[in-house]
Amino acid sequence: MADRVTVIGWDGSPLTRAATAALSAATLVAGAAHHLALPEVPTSAERIRLGSVDLAARRIAGHRGSAVVLADGDPGFFGVVRTLRAPEHGLEVEVVPAVSAVATAFARAGMPWDDAQIVVAHPRTLRRAVNVCRAHHKVAVLTSPGAGPAELALLLEGVHRTFVICEELGTDRERVTVLTSDKAADHTWRDPNVVIVIGGGSETTATGAWFAGREPAHPQGIRGWALPAEAYREAGAERMRESGEGESPNLRAAQLARLGPRTGDLVWDIGSGSGALAVEAARFGAAVIAVDADPGACSRTDAAARAFGVPLQIICARAPQVLERLPEPDVVRVGGGGVPVVRAVMDRRPERIVTHASNRDEAEALGAALTGNGYTVECSLLQSVDLDTEVWTERERSVVFLLSARRSELAP
């Protein structure tokens, strides 16, 4: 095992005294080509071009002497330190950090970043990174080959964002470009780069904030979820109204509980109605596409989203025809359209589908469609009675069948 392993962050500025001392004593140095070309790297040291960090860690573990690993920015922030410290390698490391690429990117843009979400985009995580960009006002994306600015822009089709693209930070070839997301796919971008994605509502971190990242929106102090229509009107959605069987707060709570929307997810809300479920899924941090054929419903959904300060993509069109043009969903609420819409949703293979029926025959038809296409289905008969607490009498009663389905390979 190496006698000593030092991980040095590099941000383009002169190396610190501690970094220079560690390099001068190194008998093995690992890093990218521009790191290995630094004049401080001893000519006598063994050099490893850093591709796979796991492979480099195994080489370091078998080396006798002092090893140094050079990495861009802060190596402890989405960097090599985590891999080097993995139990299978058995390495003890010292870290000499530099300014992270994210901090440098925001500094170049002249913007605060305590309210930013930060994601890493690899080809395998690109879709989820894009969903975070859909759902949040300010996102920094640490890109990789095959998951860069152009790919982000292509997957954001139909959603307007501003990109601040910072290429090769800290080098002589550093370049910062500001453009709209629809233009980013027309360019070839140099690696490495960081993309700051701006848009999708107002900033939610105010002066004196205590919480890094986007705080949940609580307009006018409104707290909670599965809120009644009155709460939306208090928040400023004057046209908000519950429009029937699928709109009760208690049913909405049950639907949200089974969908489990979270950051990185894309939720389809088909038949968005009042917009309440779409807004509350967005308040959990998910990206949401709300679909409804009724222009009035689309207007109400937009008003509710504005009142709660959450970004939604609203599509005023009829399902199932429109669904084939939408990006891949993680979870779907079907608020209307019956079996034809449910079948079209299943063709896209989301993890979970939630819908409801007003009678047993309709529930059985929906359940049969779901079960016959590789989903495990649960059905509950929900009865809700709203009481007037002044006189404790019944004010309103609703009965509905709630169906929730999970892809069979994911069901317990």
C-alpha positions as CSV (number, residue, x, y, z in Angstrom):
1,M,0.0,0.0,0.0
2,A,1.1,3.5,-0.7
3,D,2.8,5.1,2.4
4,R,0.8,8.3,1.9
5,V,-2.0,9.4,-0.5
6,T,-2.7,13.1,-1.0
7,V,-5.6,14.3,-3.1
8,I,-5.0,17.8,-4.5
9,G,-7.7,19.9,-6.0
10,W,-6.8,22.2,-8.9
11,D,-8.8,25.2,-10.1
12,G,-6.3,26.9,-12.3
13,S,-4.7,29.1,-9.6
14,P,-1.2,28.6,-8.3
15,L,-0.8,25.5,-6.1
16,T,-0.7,26.1,-2.3
17,R,2.4,25.4,-0.3
18,A,0.9,22.2,1.0
19,A,0.0,21.0,-2.5
20,T,3.5,21.8,-3.8
21,A,5.2,20.0,-0.9
22,A,3.1,16.9,-1.4
23,L,3.8,16.9,-5.2
24,S,7.6,17.3,-4.7
25,A,7.7,14.2,-2.5
26,A,5.5,12.1,-4.8
27,T,6.7,8.9,-6.4
28,L,3.4,8.3,-8.2
29,V,1.1,11.0,-9.6
30,A,-2.4,10.3,-11.1
31,G,-4.4,12.9,-12.9
32,A,-5.8,14.1,-16.2
33,A,-3.4,15.1,-19.0
34,H,-3.5,18.8,-18.0
35,H,-2.7,17.9,-14.4
36,L,0.3,15.7,-15.4
37,A,1.6,18.6,-17.5
38,L,2.0,20.9,-14.4
39,P,5.6,21.9,-13.8
40,E,5.3,20.9,-10.2
41,V,4.9,17.2,-11.1
42,P,8.4,15.5,-10.5
43,T,9.9,14.1,-13.6
44,S,11.0,11.0,-11.8
45,A,7.5,10.1,-10.5
46,E,5.4,7.4,-12.1
47,R,2.5,8.9,-13.9
48,I,-1.0,7.5,-14.3
49,R,-3.5,9.0,-16.7
50,L,-6.7,9.2,-14.7
51,G,-9.6,7.5,-16.5
52,S,-11.2,4.9,-14.2
53,V,-10.7,6.0,-10.6
54,D,-11.2,2.4,-9.4
55,L,-8.3,1.2,-11.6
56,A,-6.1,4.1,-10.4
57,A,-7.0,3.3,-6.8
58,R,-5.9,-0.3,-7.3
59,R,-2.6,0.8,-8.8
60,I,-2.1,3.2,-5.9
61,A,-2.9,0.6,-3.3
62,G,-0.1,-1.6,-4.7
63,H,2.5,1.2,-4.8
64,R,5.2,1.7,-2.3
65,G,5.9,5.4,-1.8
66,S,4.0,8.7,-1.7
67,A,1.1,9.0,-4.2
68,V,-0.7,12.1,-5.3
69,V,-4.0,12.3,-7.1
70,L,-4.8,15.5,-8.9
71,A,-8.4,16.4,-9.7
72,D,-10.3,19.5,-10.9
73,G,-12.0,21.7,-8.2
74,D,-12.9,20.3,-4.8
75,P,-12.1,16.6,-5.0
76,G,-14.4,15.9,-2.1
77,F,-17.5,17.4,-3.9
78,F,-18.8,14.8,-6.4
79,G,-15.1,14.0,-6.8
80,V,-12.5,11.2,-6.5
81,V,-12.3,11.2,-2.7
82,R,-15.3,9.0,-2.3
83,T,-14.0,6.3,-4.6
84,L,-10.5,6.4,-3.2
85,R,-11.9,5.9,0.3
86,A,-14.1,3.0,-0.6
87,P,-13.4,0.0,1.7
88,E,-12.2,-2.3,-1.0
89,H,-9.2,0.0,-1.7
90,G,-8.2,0.5,2.0
91,L,-6.7,3.9,1.3
92,E,-6.3,6.7,3.8
93,V,-6.2,10.0,2.1
94,E,-5.3,13.6,2.9
95,V,-7.1,16.2,0.9
96,V,-5.9,19.6,-0.3
97,P,-9.1,21.2,-1.7
98,A,-9.5,23.9,-4.3
99,V,-12.6,26.0,-5.3
100,S,-15.2,23.7,-6.7
101,A,-16.2,24.0,-10.3
102,V,-19.7,24.8,-9.2
103,A,-18.6,27.7,-7.0
104,T,-16.3,28.9,-9.8
105,A,-19.1,28.8,-12.4
106,F,-21.5,30.8,-10.2
107,A,-18.7,33.3,-9.6
108,R,-18.1,33.7,-13.3
109,A,-21.9,34.3,-13.7
110,G,-21.9,36.7,-10.8
111,M,-24.8,34.9,-9.1
112,P,-25.5,33.5,-5.6
113,W,-25.9,29.8,-5.4
114,D,-27.1,28.9,-1.9
115,D,-30.5,28.4,-3.6
116,A,-29.2,26.1,-6.3
117,Q,-29.8,22.4,-6.8
118,I,-26.6,20.5,-7.9
119,V,-26.8,17.4,-10.1
120,V,-24.3,15.2,-11.9
121,A,-25.2,14.2,-15.5
122,H,-23.9,11.0,-16.9
123,P,-25.6,9.2,-19.8
124,R,-27.3,6.9,-17.2
125,T,-28.5,9.8,-15.0
126,L,-29.2,12.4,-17.7
127,R,-33.0,12.1,-17.7
128,R,-33.2,12.6,-14.0
129,A,-30.9,15.6,-14.1
130,V,-33.2,17.1,-16.8
131,N,-36.2,16.5,-14.5
132,V,-34.5,18.5,-11.8
133,C,-33.9,21.3,-14.3
134,R,-37.6,21.2,-15.2
135,A,-38.6,21.4,-11.5
136,H,-36.3,24.0,-10.0
137,H,-35.4,27.6,-10.7
138,K,-31.7,27.3,-10.5
139,V,-29.7,24.1,-11.1
140,A,-25.9,23.5,-11.6
141,V,-25.2,20.5,-13.8
142,L,-21.8,18.8,-13.7
143,T,-21.8,17.3,-17.1
144,S,-19.9,14.5,-18.8
145,P,-19.2,13.3,-22.3
146,G,-22.6,12.3,-23.8
147,A,-24.5,14.2,-21.2
148,G,-23.5,17.8,-21.8
149,P,-25.3,21.1,-22.7
150,A,-26.6,19.9,-26.1
151,E,-28.1,16.7,-24.6
152,L,-29.7,18.7,-21.7
153,A,-31.2,21.1,-24.2
154,L,-32.6,18.3,-26.4
155,L,-34.4,16.7,-23.5
156,L,-35.7,20.0,-22.3
157,E,-37.6,20.5,-25.6
158,G,-40.7,22.6,-25.0
159,V,-39.4,24.0,-21.7
160,H,-37.7,27.4,-21.8
161,R,-34.6,27.8,-19.7
162,T,-31.5,30.0,-19.8
163,F,-28.1,28.2,-19.9
164,V,-24.9,29.6,-18.5
165,I,-22.3,27.3,-20.0
166,C,-18.8,27.4,-18.4
167,E,-16.2,25.5,-20.4
168,E,-12.7,24.5,-19.2
169,L,-12.8,26.6,-16.1
170,G,-9.4,27.7,-14.7
171,T,-7.5,27.1,-18.0
172,D,-6.4,29.5,-20.8
173,R,-9.3,28.2,-22.9
174,E,-12.0,29.1,-20.3
175,R,-15.2,30.3,-21.9
176,V,-18.5,31.4,-20.5
177,T,-21.6,31.5,-22.8
178,V,-25.1,32.6,-22.0
179,L,-27.9,31.5,-24.3
180,T,-31.4,30.1,-24.3
181,S,-31.8,26.3,-24.0
182,D,-33.3,26.0,-27.5
183,K,-30.0,27.3,-29.0
184,A,-27.6,25.1,-26.9
185,A,-28.1,22.0,-29.1
186,D,-26.8,23.8,-32.1
187,H,-23.2,24.1,-30.7
188,T,-20.3,21.8,-29.9
189,W,-19.2,22.3,-26.3
190,R,-15.7,21.6,-24.9
191,D,-15.3,19.3,-21.9
192,P,-15.1,19.7,-19.0
193,N,-18.0,22.1,-18.5
194,V,-20.6,23.2,-15.9
195,V,-24.0,24.3,-17.0
196,I,-26.1,26.7,-14.8
197,V,-29.8,26.3,-15.8
198,I,-32.0,29.2,-14.8
199,G,-35.8,29.5,-15.1
200,G,-39.0,27.8,-14.0
201,G,-40.3,30.4,-11.4
202,S,-38.9,32.8,-9.0
203,E,-36.1,32.4,-6.5
204,T,-37.2,31.0,-3.2
205,T,-34.2,31.7,-1.0
206,A,-34.4,35.2,0.5
207,T,-32.0,37.2,2.5
208,G,-31.3,35.6,5.8
209,A,-32.1,32.1,4.5
210,W,-30.9,29.2,6.6
211,F,-31.5,26.3,4.1
212,A,-29.3,25.5,1.1
213,G,-31.2,24.7,-2.0
214,R,-34.8,25.4,-2.9
215,E,-37.0,25.6,0.1
216,P,-40.5,24.2,-0.2
217,A,-42.9,27.0,-1.2
218,H,-45.3,28.0,1.6
219,P,-47.2,31.1,0.1
220,Q,-48.5,33.4,2.9
221,G,-47.5,30.9,5.5
222,I,-49.7,28.1,4.1
223,R,-48.4,24.8,5.3
224,G,-49.3,21.2,4.5
225,W,-50.5,19.3,1.4
226,A,-53.7,17.8,0.1
227,L,-55.0,21.3,0.7
228,P,-58.7,22.3,0.2
229,A,-59.7,24.8,-2.5
230,E,-59.8,27.6,0.1
231,A,-56.1,27.3,0.7
232,Y,-55.4,27.8,-3.0
233,R,-57.6,30.8,-3.1
234,E,-55.8,32.2,0.0
235,A,-52.5,31.7,-1.9
236,G,-53.8,33.8,-4.8
237,A,-55.4,31.2,-7.1
238,E,-58.7,33.0,-7.3
239,R,-60.2,30.7,-9.9
240,M,-59.3,27.5,-8.0
241,R,-62.2,25.2,-7.4
242,E,-62.7,21.5,-6.8
243,S,-64.5,20.2,-9.9
244,G,-65.9,16.9,-8.9
245,E,-65.3,13.3,-7.9
246,G,-61.5,13.2,-8.5
247,E,-60.7,16.5,-6.8
248,S,-61.4,15.9,-3.1
249,P,-58.4,16.6,-0.8
250,N,-58.6,13.1,0.8
251,L,-58.5,11.3,-2.5
252,R,-55.6,13.6,-3.6
253,A,-53.7,12.7,-0.4
254,A,-54.1,9.0,-1.1
255,Q,-53.0,9.4,-4.7
256,L,-49.9,11.4,-3.7
257,A,-49.0,8.8,-1.0
258,R,-49.1,6.0,-3.6
259,L,-47.3,8.0,-6.3
260,G,-44.5,9.2,-4.0
261,P,-43.2,12.0,-6.2
262,R,-39.6,13.1,-5.5
263,T,-36.8,15.1,-6.8
264,G,-35.6,13.7,-10.2
265,D,-39.0,12.2,-11.1
266,L,-41.2,13.3,-13.9
267,V,-44.9,13.1,-13.0
268,W,-47.7,13.1,-15.6
269,D,-51.0,14.4,-14.3
270,I,-53.5,13.5,-17.0
271,G,-56.8,15.3,-16.5
272,S,-55.3,17.9,-14.2
273,G,-58.7,19.5,-13.4
274,S,-58.1,22.1,-10.8
275,G,-54.3,21.6,-10.9
276,A,-54.1,20.8,-7.2
277,L,-52.4,17.4,-7.6
278,A,-49.9,18.7,-10.1
279,V,-49.0,21.6,-7.9
280,E,-48.5,19.4,-4.8
281,A,-46.4,16.9,-6.7
282,A,-44.2,19.8,-7.8
283,R,-44.0,21.0,-4.2
284,F,-42.4,17.7,-3.4
285,G,-39.6,18.5,-5.8
286,A,-40.8,16.5,-8.8
287,A,-41.0,17.7,-12.4
288,V,-44.6,17.7,-13.5
289,I,-46.4,17.8,-16.9
290,A,-50.1,18.5,-16.5
291,V,-52.4,17.5,-19.4
292,D,-56.0,18.5,-19.8
293,A,-58.2,19.0,-22.9
294,D,-60.3,21.7,-21.2
295,P,-58.8,25.2,-21.6
296,G,-60.5,26.3,-18.3
297,A,-58.7,23.5,-16.4
298,C,-55.4,24.4,-18.0
299,S,-56.0,28.0,-16.9
300,R,-56.8,26.9,-13.3
301,T,-53.7,24.7,-13.2
302,D,-51.5,27.6,-14.3
303,A,-53.1,29.9,-11.7
304,A,-52.5,27.4,-8.9
305,A,-48.9,26.9,-10.0
306,R,-48.2,30.6,-10.1
307,A,-49.8,31.0,-6.6
308,F,-47.5,28.4,-5.1
309,G,-44.4,29.4,-7.1
310,V,-43.8,26.0,-8.7
311,P,-42.9,25.4,-12.3
312,L,-45.3,23.2,-14.3
313,Q,-45.4,22.3,-18.0
314,I,-49.1,22.5,-18.9
315,I,-50.3,20.9,-22.1
316,C,-53.8,21.7,-23.3
317,A,-54.6,18.7,-25.4
318,R,-56.5,15.4,-25.4
319,A,-55.2,12.2,-24.1
320,P,-54.3,9.5,-25.1
321,Q,-53.3,11.1,-28.5
322,V,-50.9,13.6,-26.9
323,L,-49.1,11.2,-24.7
324,E,-46.7,9.6,-27.3
325,R,-45.0,13.0,-27.7
326,L,-44.3,13.5,-23.9
327,P,-40.9,12.5,-22.3
328,E,-40.6,9.4,-20.2
329,P,-42.6,9.5,-17.0
330,D,-41.7,7.9,-13.6
331,V,-45.2,8.0,-12.1
332,V,-48.6,8.9,-13.5
333,R,-51.9,10.1,-12.2
334,V,-54.8,9.4,-14.6
335,G,-57.6,11.7,-13.6
336,G,-59.8,11.0,-16.6
337,G,-60.1,9.1,-19.8
338,G,-60.6,5.6,-18.5
339,V,-59.2,2.4,-20.0
340,P,-57.9,3.9,-23.3
341,V,-55.7,6.4,-21.4
342,V,-54.5,3.9,-18.9
343,R,-53.5,1.5,-21.7
344,A,-51.5,4.4,-23.4
345,V,-49.8,5.2,-20.2
346,M,-48.8,1.6,-19.6
347,D,-47.1,1.5,-23.0
348,R,-44.6,4.0,-21.5
349,R,-43.9,1.7,-18.5
350,P,-43.9,4.2,-15.6
351,E,-43.0,2.8,-12.2
352,R,-46.4,3.6,-10.7
353,I,-49.9,4.5,-12.0
354,V,-52.7,5.8,-9.9
355,T,-56.3,6.3,-11.1
356,H,-59.8,6.2,-9.7
357,A,-63.3,5.0,-10.6
358,S,-66.8,6.1,-9.5
359,N,-68.3,2.5,-9.6
360,R,-67.3,-1.1,-9.3
361,D,-67.7,-1.9,-13.0
362,E,-65.3,0.9,-14.0
363,A,-62.9,-0.1,-11.3
364,E,-62.9,-3.7,-12.5
365,A,-62.3,-2.7,-16.1
366,L,-59.3,-0.4,-15.1
367,G,-57.9,-3.1,-12.8
368,A,-58.1,-5.8,-15.5
369,A,-56.3,-3.5,-18.0
370,L,-53.5,-2.8,-15.5
371,T,-53.1,-6.5,-14.4
372,G,-53.0,-7.7,-17.9
373,N,-50.0,-5.6,-18.8
374,G,-47.4,-6.4,-16.2
375,Y,-48.6,-4.3,-13.3
376,T,-49.5,-5.4,-9.8
377,V,-52.7,-3.7,-8.8
378,E,-54.3,-2.7,-5.5
379,C,-57.8,-1.3,-5.1
380,S,-59.4,0.5,-2.1
381,L,-62.9,1.8,-1.6
382,L,-62.5,5.2,0.0
383,Q,-65.3,6.9,1.8
384,S,-64.9,10.5,3.0
385,V,-67.4,12.4,5.1
386,D,-66.8,16.2,5.5
387,L,-68.3,17.5,8.7
388,D,-69.4,21.0,9.7
389,T,-67.7,21.3,13.0
390,E,-70.0,24.1,14.2
391,V,-72.9,21.8,14.5
392,W,-71.2,18.4,13.8
393,T,-73.4,17.5,10.9
394,E,-72.5,16.0,7.6
395,R,-71.7,18.5,4.9
396,E,-70.5,16.4,2.1
397,R,-69.8,12.7,1.4
398,S,-67.8,11.1,-1.3
399,V,-67.2,7.4,-2.2
400,V,-64.6,6.4,-4.8
401,F,-62.5,3.4,-5.9
402,L,-58.8,4.1,-5.7
403,L,-56.6,2.0,-7.9
404,S,-52.8,2.0,-7.7
405,A,-50.5,-0.1,-9.8
406,R,-46.8,-0.8,-9.7
407,R,-44.7,-2.5,-12.4
408,S,-44.6,-6.1,-11.4
409,E,-40.8,-6.4,-11.3
410,L,-40.8,-3.5,-8.8
411,A,-43.7,-4.6,-6.6
412,P,-42.8,-6.2,-3.2
